[in-house]
């Protein structure tokens, strides 16, 4: 029988648990002075064959390339051509406009759900530029930039969001859970952290077949607390899987700040060391740093040197989704106080500094992207929006489930069809 009172012994302190709390809550003045931002260019860049011990400082520091004067400095500077930078800039602007339009569409009742990637555009879009076209990504719901950068039609993305007649997934996925094998974009899963073991398994299969393609797994900071994170890391390390494992640390997992997942104790990149693989902590709002880190990890994987864990240090500027109100758990204006700035503005200023861009061209490009998104939305809505769905082609919900439909499901299908016609 258990004692009602806890046992106490003299000269021993009472035991207590530590429950992490964010530094600031609604009503507080946002302050990120506690974040150590090292000078751009100060991180060393080891050879891809470097030992894990040599890369350990990169897991606690921050790989940065763009300095305060918008110039590219240091050994991680990938020295990209201006055309490549302009392409990345356009893709980021296009994604932000796309996100804004789809957010408004949800507020207008045209779809049920949407998730923006405001402030994080540099990560997925730049990763796509650094990877080979046929490398396979296992994304979460905030990597739509991979599709945009690889030219996936905006019309088809919108049709999937509206679950209309143009939806290639036939309304069987939640809005924003895209899928395109041709664009190296594995079906998005709402169950987070599954992306790591899936990516590692795909990478292992690629190696077993003697292929040359690598895999990239994407999760957020909160998902590092899931068991799948550790399973994926174990297999990646043991079998030298040709994979890049990306943790997008945007400081918040819905309303839980990153400390709940362990950020108070160590960086997420440091977890790589315990598994015997390199870990990089990267300024996720610095396009040049993101590109260089992804290329370094990709070259390492293609050289049969194993996996790399990359923590992209960034900030989720808006709510987790259209179902979330961030003013309920963090200070207003916190995004504007983020010390690493806005990725679009930083790249724009860098191109201006190089003499390869100006405000006039930027405004013209913004208008062109806005026109493109509006045109796609107009065409998508001709095929219907979400509230209009569910009455046509009801029998299709039974397709692609069984090779031979069981008799009981066949009866349900026929009943659903007959009732739908009444």
C-alpha positions in Angstrom: 0.0 0.0 0.0 1.4 3.4 -1.0 2.1 6.0 1.6 -0.2 9.1 1.3 2.7 11.4 2.2 6.0 11.4 0.2 9.0 10.0 2.1 11.3 12.7 3.4 14.8 12.2 4.7 16.8 14.7 6.7 19.5 16.7 4.9 18.1 15.9 1.4 16.4 18.6 -0.7 12.9 18.0 -2.2 12.9 16.8 -5.8 11.4 19.1 -8.4 10.8 19.0 -12.1 11.8 21.7 -14.5 9.0 22.7 -16.9 10.4 24.9 -19.7 8.7 28.3 -20.2 9.3 30.7 -23.1 11.1 33.9 -22.1 8.2 36.1 -23.1 4.5 35.9 -23.3 1.7 38.1 -24.7 2.0 41.6 -23.4 5.8 41.5 -23.0 8.1 43.4 -25.2 9.8 41.0 -27.6 13.6 40.7 -26.9 16.0 38.3 -28.6 19.1 39.7 -27.0 19.8 36.2 -25.5 20.5 34.8 -29.0 24.1 34.7 -29.8 24.6 35.7 -33.5 28.2 35.2 -34.5 29.7 37.4 -37.2 29.0 36.3 -40.8 31.8 34.3 -42.3 33.3 33.3 -38.9 32.3 29.6 -39.1 35.0 27.3 -40.6 34.1 25.1 -43.5 35.7 21.7 -43.2 36.2 19.3 -46.1 33.2 16.9 -46.7 35.4 14.1 -45.5 36.0 15.7 -42.1 35.5 13.7 -39.0 32.5 14.3 -36.8 34.8 15.7 -34.2 36.0 18.4 -36.6 32.4 19.4 -37.3 31.3 19.7 -33.7 31.8 23.5 -33.5 29.4 23.9 -36.4 26.6 22.3 -34.3 26.8 25.0 -31.7 27.7 28.0 -33.8 25.8 29.4 -36.7 26.8 29.2 -40.4 26.3 32.6 -41.8 27.4 34.2 -45.1 25.6 37.6 -45.5 27.0 40.3 -43.3 25.3 43.5 -42.0 26.4 45.3 -45.2 24.6 42.6 -47.3 27.9 41.3 -48.6 28.8 37.6 -48.9 31.8 36.8 -46.7 33.7 33.8 -45.4 34.5 30.2 -46.5 30.8 29.2 -46.8 30.1 31.7 -49.6 28.9 29.5 -52.5 29.7 32.3 -55.0 26.4 31.8 -56.9 25.7 33.5 -60.2 23.4 36.5 -60.1 20.8 34.6 -62.3 20.6 31.9 -59.7 20.1 34.4 -56.9 17.4 36.2 -58.9 15.6 32.9 -59.5 15.7 32.1 -55.8 14.4 35.6 -55.0 11.6 35.3 -57.4 10.6 31.9 -56.1 10.5 33.3 -52.5 8.4 36.3 -53.5 6.1 33.9 -55.5 5.6 31.7 -52.5 4.9 34.5 -50.1 2.2 35.9 -52.5 0.8 32.4 -53.0 0.6 31.9 -49.2 -1.1 35.2 -48.7 -3.7 34.5 -51.4 -4.5 31.0 -50.1 -4.7 32.3 -46.5 -7.3 34.8 -47.7 -9.1 32.1 -49.6 -9.4 30.1 -46.3 -10.7 33.1 -44.5 -13.3 33.5 -47.3 -14.5 30.0 -46.7 -13.1 28.6 -50.0 -11.1 25.9 -48.2 -10.8 24.5 -44.7 -7.2 24.9 -43.8 -4.0 26.5 -44.8 -0.4 26.9 -43.5 1.9 29.7 -44.5 5.7 29.6 -44.4 6.2 33.4 -44.0 9.8 34.1 -42.9 10.9 30.5 -43.8 10.9 30.8 -47.6 14.7 30.7 -47.9 15.0 27.2 -46.5 12.9 25.0 -48.9 13.4 27.1 -52.0 17.1 27.4 -51.6 17.4 23.7 -50.8 15.7 22.9 -54.0 18.3 25.0 -55.9 21.1 23.2 -54.1 19.8 19.7 -54.7 19.6 17.7 -57.9 16.3 17.7 -59.6 15.7 13.9 -59.0 16.7 13.9 -55.3 13.7 12.9 -53.2 12.3 15.1 -50.4 10.1 13.8 -47.6 8.6 17.1 -46.5 6.2 18.4 -43.8 3.5 20.9 -44.5 5.7 24.0 -44.7 8.0 23.0 -47.5 5.7 24.0 -50.4 8.7 26.1 -51.6 10.3 22.8 -52.9 7.4 22.5 -55.4 7.4 26.1 -56.3 11.1 26.2 -56.9 10.9 23.0 -59.1 8.1 24.5 -61.2 5.1 22.6 -60.0 2.0 24.3 -61.5 0.4 26.7 -59.0 -2.9 25.7 -60.5 -2.5 22.1 -59.4 -1.5 23.2 -55.9 -4.6 25.3 -55.6 -6.8 22.5 -57.0 -5.4 20.3 -54.2 -6.2 23.0 -51.6 -9.8 23.2 -52.9 -10.1 19.4 -53.4 -11.9 20.2 -56.7 -12.1 18.4 -60.0 -8.5 19.3 -60.8 -7.1 17.8 -57.6 -4.8 14.9 -58.7 -5.2 13.5 -55.2 -9.0 13.3 -55.6 -9.7 15.0 -52.3 -8.0 12.3 -50.3 -5.5 14.6 -48.6 -5.9 17.6 -46.4 -5.3 20.9 -48.1 -1.6 21.7 -48.4 -0.6 18.0 -48.3 0.7 17.8 -51.8 2.4 14.9 -53.6 4.4 14.7 -56.7 6.9 12.0 -57.5 8.0 13.8 -60.6 9.1 16.8 -58.6 10.8 14.7 -55.9 8.1 15.6 -53.3 6.9 12.6 -51.3 3.3 12.7 -50.0 3.0 15.0 -47.0 2.1 13.2 -43.8 0.3 15.1 -41.0 2.0 12.7 -38.5 5.3 14.4 -37.9 8.8 12.9 -37.6 7.8 10.0 -39.9 9.7 11.9 -42.6 13.1 10.9 -41.1 12.9 7.1 -41.1 11.1 7.4 -44.5 13.9 9.5 -46.0 16.6 7.2 -44.5 14.8 4.1 -45.8 14.5 5.6 -49.3 18.2 6.6 -49.2 19.2 3.1 -48.1 17.2 1.6 -51.0 18.9 4.0 -53.4 22.3 2.8 -52.2 21.3 -0.8 -52.4 20.2 -0.4 -56.0 23.4 1.4 -56.8 21.5 4.6 -57.7 23.0 8.1 -57.4 19.9 9.9 -55.9 19.9 11.0 -52.3 17.0 11.7 -49.9 16.2 14.7 -47.8 14.0 14.4 -44.6 12.2 17.5 -43.2 10.8 18.0 -39.7 10.3 20.8 -37.3 11.9 21.4 -33.9 8.9 19.9 -32.0 9.1 16.7 -33.9 12.6 16.0 -32.7 11.0 14.8 -29.5 9.3 12.0 -31.4 10.6 8.5 -31.4 10.8 8.5 -35.2 13.5 11.1 -35.1 15.8 8.8 -33.1 14.9 5.8 -35.3 15.8 7.7 -38.4 19.0 9.0 -36.9 20.1 5.5 -35.8 19.6 3.9 -39.2 21.2 6.9 -40.9 24.3 6.6 -38.8 24.6 2.8 -38.7 24.2 2.3 -42.5 25.9 5.5 -43.7 22.6 6.3 -45.5 23.0 9.0 -48.3 20.5 11.4 -46.7 20.2 14.9 -45.4 18.1 15.3 -42.3 16.8 18.8 -41.9 15.3 20.3 -38.7 13.5 23.6 -39.3 13.8 25.2 -35.9 11.3 28.1 -36.2 11.1 28.4 -32.4 7.5 27.2 -32.1 5.7 23.8 -32.4 2.2 25.2 -32.6 2.0 26.9 -29.2 4.8 25.0 -27.6 8.1 26.8 -27.8 11.3 24.9 -28.7 12.4 24.4 -25.1 9.8 21.7 -24.7 11.7 19.7 -27.3 15.0 20.3 -25.6 16.3 23.5 -27.0 17.2 24.8 -23.6 19.7 22.1 -23.1 21.5 21.9 -26.5 21.0 22.9 -30.1 19.2 20.5 -32.3 22.2 20.1 -34.5 24.2 18.9 -31.4 22.1 15.7 -31.4 24.0 14.6 -34.4 27.2 14.2 -32.5 25.7 11.4 -30.3 24.9 9.4 -33.4 28.3 9.9 -34.9 27.2 12.1 -37.9 28.0 15.8 -38.6 25.6 18.4 -37.4 25.3 21.9 -38.9 23.5 24.8 -37.4 22.6 27.3 -40.1 21.1 30.8 -40.4 17.8 29.8 -42.1 17.2 33.3 -43.3 20.4 33.6 -45.2 20.0 32.1 -48.7 23.7 31.8 -49.3 24.3 29.9 -46.0 21.4 27.6 -46.7 22.6 26.8 -50.2 26.2 26.2 -49.1 25.2 23.9 -46.2 22.8 21.8 -48.3 25.4 21.5 -51.1 28.1 20.4 -48.5 25.8 17.8 -47.1 24.7 16.6 -50.5 28.3 16.3 -51.7 29.1 14.3 -48.5 26.1 11.9 -49.1 26.9 11.4 -52.8 30.5 10.6 -51.8 29.3 7.7 -49.6 30.4 9.6 -46.5 27.0 9.3 -44.8 24.2 11.5 -43.5 24.2 15.1 -42.2 21.8 16.7 -39.7 21.1 20.3 -40.4 19.3 22.6 -38.0 17.9 25.7 -39.9 17.6 28.4 -37.3 14.7 30.6 -38.3 11.4 32.1 -37.0 7.8 31.3 -37.9 6.6 34.8 -38.6 2.8 34.0 -38.5 0.5 31.4 -36.9 1.1 27.7 -37.1 -1.9 27.4 -39.4 -5.2 29.2 -40.1 -6.5 27.3 -36.9 -4.0 29.1 -34.7 -3.8 32.5 -33.1 -0.2 33.2 -32.1 -1.1 36.3 -30.1 -2.4 33.9 -27.4 1.0 32.6 -26.5 3.7 35.0 -27.8 4.3 38.8 -27.8 2.9 40.8 -30.7 5.5 42.1 -33.1 8.0 39.4 -32.2 8.6 38.4 -35.8 9.8 42.0 -36.6 12.3 41.8 -33.7 13.8 38.5 -35.0 17.6 39.3 -35.2 18.2 37.3 -38.4 15.8 39.5 -40.4 13.5 38.6 -43.4 15.0 36.3 -46.0 13.5 38.1 -49.0 14.7 41.5 -47.8 18.2 40.2 -47.1 18.6 38.6 -50.6 17.1 41.6 -52.3 19.6 43.9 -50.6 22.5 41.6 -51.4 21.6 41.7 -55.1 21.3 45.5 -54.9 24.8 45.7 -53.3 26.1 43.5 -56.2 24.6 45.9 -58.7 22.4 43.1 -60.0 19.0 44.4 -58.7 17.1 47.6 -57.9 13.7 48.6 -56.5 12.2 49.1 -60.0 12.9 45.6 -61.1 11.8 44.3 -57.7 8.4 46.0 -57.9 8.0 44.7 -61.5 8.8 41.2 -60.4 6.4 41.4 -57.5 3.6 42.6 -59.8 4.4 39.7 -62.2 4.2 37.1 -59.5 1.0 38.6 -58.1 -0.6 38.4 -61.6 0.6 34.8 -62.0 -1.0 33.8 -58.6 -4.2 35.6 -59.3 -4.6 34.0 -62.7 -4.0 30.5 -61.3 -6.5 31.1 -58.6 -9.1 32.3 -61.1 -8.6 29.1 -63.1 -8.7 26.9 -60.0 -11.9 28.3 -58.8 -13.6 27.7 -62.1 -13.2 24.0 -61.1 -14.8 24.6 -57.7 -13.9 25.4 -54.1 -14.0 23.1 -51.2 -17.5 23.7 -49.9 -18.9 22.8 -53.3 -17.3 19.3 -53.3 -18.7 16.0 -52.2 -21.8 15.5 -54.4 -20.3 14.5 -57.7 -18.5 11.2 -58.5 -19.2 9.8 -55.0 -18.2 6.3 -56.0 -14.6 7.4 -56.6 -14.0 7.3 -52.9 -13.9 3.6 -53.2 -11.3 3.6 -56.0 -7.6 2.8 -55.5 -8.2 1.0 -52.2 -8.6 -2.7 -53.2 -7.7 -4.5 -56.4 -11.0 -6.2 -56.1 -13.7 -4.3 -54.1 -15.2 -6.6 -51.4 -18.9 -7.2 -51.7 -19.8 -5.2 -48.5 -17.9 -2.1 -49.8 -19.5 -2.6 -53.2 -22.9 -2.5 -51.5 -22.0 0.7 -49.6 -20.7 2.3 -52.8 -23.9 1.5 -54.7 -26.0 2.8 -51.8 -24.0 6.0 -51.6 -24.4 6.6 -55.3 -28.1 6.0 -55.3 -28.6 8.3 -52.3 -26.5 10.9 -53.9 -28.8 10.9 -57.0 -32.0 11.4 -54.9 
